[in-house]
Amino acid sequence: MPQISKFSTICFIVLTGFLVASCGQPKSFIRISNCPAVGLVAHMGTLTRFDSAGQTNENVIFDAAITDIEFNCDDQTAVATTISFSVWGRRGPAMKNEVQNLTYYVVVIRDNYLVTAKKKFTTQLNFSGGRDKAGIRETVIQRFSDFEMLKRYDYEVFVGFELAPEELQFNVSR
C-alpha cells in the first residue's frame, strides 16, 4: 500500500479549506472599459544628450528617462485619461547649463497603426547647485470627444521623448 506523506496530507487539507471557503463568495464580473491602453514608446523612453564633440562618455551632457507611468481613466460618459510620469535625469561630464530642456510627446494611436493625435510638451530638469540628479513629475490629460468612436476602435496612448535621429539611433544600438 502506497504511503501518503504528511506534507501531501497537509496540502490537501489546506486546498480543500480554500475551496470550501470560496464557495460562498459573490461571483466576479467582467467590466468592459472604453479606456485606452497607456504605455511608453520603445526606444523613446530614454534620452542621452551629447555635446557636438561626439558620442563618448566624456561628451554626455545628461541622461534622462521617463519612469513611473501611472494613469487614471473616466469612461462613464466620455473618456478622459490622466497620465502621470516622472522624468529623471543625471548630469554628464559635458554639462555646462544647469537647466536642461527636454521635449516629450503624447501620441494617440488607433488600431495599432494609425496616429490620430500627437502633442509635444517641453519640461525642464534643474541641476542647480551642482546636483548630479534632477527630476520632475508631469501630468497630461488626454480627452476623447467622440465616445461612440471609442467603442468601435481600439485606442492606445503612448509617451516618449522627442529624439533627434542620432539620439534614436543611439538608443536602438544600446
TAHUMO-V333168 format. One record per helix or strand. SS is the DSSP state (~ for helix, > for strand). FROM is the first residue (numbers start at 1). TO is the last residue. If there is no record, write none. Layout:
BEGIN
ss:SS from:FROM to:TO
ss:SS from:FROM to:TO
END
This chain:
BEGIN
ss:~ from:6 to:22
ss:> from:37 to:40
ss:> from:46 to:50
ss:~ from:57 to:59
ss:> from:60 to:74
ss:> from:79 to:91
ss:> from:99 to:110
ss:> from:114 to:126
ss:~ from:128 to:130
ss:> from:133 to:144
ss:~ from:147 to:152
ss:> from:155 to:161
ss:~ from:165 to:173
END
